[in-house]
Amino acid sequence: MTNRLHNPLFWVSRHVFLSTTLLALLVYLFTLAPDLIWAHFGGDGGELITAAVTLGVPHPPGYPTYVLLGKFISFIPIGTAVFRFNLFSAVCVALAAGVVAVVSGQYSVGSKLNTDYRLLNTDYWSLITGLTFAFTSFVWGQAVIAEVYGLNVLLVALFLWALLGERPYPLTGLLLGLSLTTHLTSAFLIPLALALVPTRNWPKLGVGLLAGLTPFLLLPLFAYGSSPVVWGNPTTWQGWWWLVSGRIYHPNAFASPAAQWLPRLREWALLAAGGMASLQVCKWQGASNKPANLLTCKPTYLLLATFFLYFLYAFFYNTLDAAALLLPGVLLLVLLLAPILRQLGRWGWLLPLALLLLNFNGQNLRGDAGVRPFAITVLEEAPNEAILLTPGNESIFALWYFQTVEGLRPDVILVDKNLFAFDWYRARLQAQHPDLRHLSVDDLEGFRQANGGQRAILTVDLWEKMEIEN
């Protein structure tokens, strides 16, 4: 430990890490959503928060690490529960930006430690790299809402820090496994790990990977709880694998209709161009005759291939929020372009500054009232002990949050039309509301008729209500 404390790199890394993290966090705090919001593809927020607070099981693959950490976040006595989870995302992404700065500063092409380190004179470019990542619109948008992508990109950043810095292989595997529990697209990192870890050390990597995956084993325990949010039936092997493998979403992969390709290409063109530009890094290295640590040709092409895996998967994924899948890809791309950013010198400061100014208005959610006014109106106007039928994810997720977490209208029963088709969902409803009838089969009209005499049944669409009133 004494040698580490006397190593200037030890202090340089922490200086860069703290500076980048705090600057990014300051911007995120100023633009943070104050409440539950659907902007920036935040429709899952209500479900994720409710699952974390009640130790439930959100949509596949269940996100057990997010649920566990979220349970602790829910105890922090700051604002509403949803504000704490928005803040959690901001902290995660800001920390990820700090890790990006450290990795780019220590391991990029030609990186040489200056023992007389001064942030504004020698290694300020690593700070530029971290802030460039932080202020990219894809990244910033997920930093100010309650979602799983912030935690995932932090764990991906830490995995790359361990992998590229040749940290202990069990630690590298652990971070890879944990990243998989926060999003299954982290599977794209497995080939990268296998390629850069010597074959003889694969067992150590595998031990760490298995340890990182252990949170998935908690899903059956969560399913036995009283949370209204429990997807599937993870108490059986088949149900657990259905959940963890994300089988319900497999048809979305490489299924985006051709009509989406051109709009996505226009929106993501800069990322694609950046990926192509990073191909020039090896040529630049050869021309400059500078030493290379991280970005020798082999790791460069491996990182680039991993970036394109993320990019192509997101591009052809058939969902409206496919852009959120790009965050780890943006991280990889910024690391790949770090040598180019370094060559800009002090002019490089223009890049994060330009991103800050250009993206500020679009990412600033500070004054957005979010879903609360509409959800509360719906709940307050509902008759006593009514059944509210919702048309899909966003509406039921928001109402779950306000009813379960904030305790509004516990007498009302929430039933989602889309989820009603699943046997496990109807079984959950039956267990929580034994007086409901006609839940043994997927027959929504029969359910209406069987229960309409005892309770008022209303159809509620928060999306439609927001569009009308706005």
Stockholm file with secondary structure:
# STOCKHOLM 1.0

chainA/1-470         MTNRLHNPLFWVSRHVFLSTTLLALLVYLFTLAPDLIWAHFGGDGGELITAAVTLGVPHPPGYPTYVLLGKFISFIPIGTAVFRFNLFSAVCVALAAGVVAVVSGQYSVGSKLNTDYRLLNTDYWSLITGLTFAFTSFVWGQAVIAEVYGLNVLLVALFLWALLGERPYPLTGLLLGLSLTTHLTSAFLIPLALALVPTRNWPKLGVGLLAGLTPFLLLPLFAYGSSPVVWGNPTTWQGWWWLVSGRIYHPNAFASPAAQWLPRLREWALLAAGGMASLQVCKWQGASNKPANLLTCKPTYLLLATFFLYFLYAFFYNTLDAAALLLPGVLLLVLLLAPILRQLGRWGWLLPLALLLLNFNGQNLRGDAGVRPFAITVLEEAPNEAILLTPGNESIFALWYFQTVEGLRPDVILVDKNLFAFDWYRARLQAQHPDLRHLSVDDLEGFRQANGGQRAILTVDLWEKMEIEN
#=GR chainA/1-470 SS CHHHHHCHHHHHHHHHHHHHHHHHHHHHHHHCCSSCCCTTTCTTHHHHHHHHHHTCBCSTTCCHHHHHHHHHHTTSCSSCHHHHHHHHHHHHHHHHHHHHHHHHHHHSTTCCCCTTCCTTTTSHHHHHHHHHHHTSHHHHHHHTSSCSHHHHHHHHHHHHHHHHTTCCHHHHHHHHHHHHHHCGGGGGGHHHHHHHSCGGGHHHHHHHHHHHHGGGGGHHHHHTSCCSCBCSCTTSHHHHHHHHTTGGGGGGTTCCCGGGHHHHHHHTHHHHHHHHHGGGHHHHHHHHTCCCSTTSHHHHHHHHHHHHHHHHHHHTCCSTTGGGGGHHHHHHHHHHHHHHHHHTGGGGGHHHHHHHHHHHHHHCCTTCCTTHHHHHHHHHHSCTTCEEEECSHHHHHHHHIIIIISCCCTTSEEEETTGGGSHHHHHHHHHHCTTCCCCSSSCHHHHHHHHTTTSCEEECCHHHHHHHHC
#=GC SS_cons         CHHHHHCHHHHHHHHHHHHHHHHHHHHHHHHCCSSCCCTTTCTTHHHHHHHHHHTCBCSTTCCHHHHHHHHHHTTSCSSCHHHHHHHHHHHHHHHHHHHHHHHHHHHSTTCCCCTTCCTTTTSHHHHHHHHHHHTSHHHHHHHTSSCSHHHHHHHHHHHHHHHHTTCCHHHHHHHHHHHHHHCGGGGGGHHHHHHHSCGGGHHHHHHHHHHHHGGGGGHHHHHTSCCSCBCSCTTSHHHHHHHHTTGGGGGGTTCCCGGGHHHHHHHTHHHHHHHHHGGGHHHHHHHHTCCCSTTSHHHHHHHHHHHHHHHHHHHTCCSTTGGGGGHHHHHHHHHHHHHHHHHTGGGGGHHHHHHHHHHHHHHCCTTCCTTHHHHHHHHHHSCTTCEEEECSHHHHHHHHIIIIISCCCTTSEEEETTGGGSHHHHHHHHHHCTTCCCCSSSCHHHHHHHHTTTSCEEECCHHHHHHHHC
//
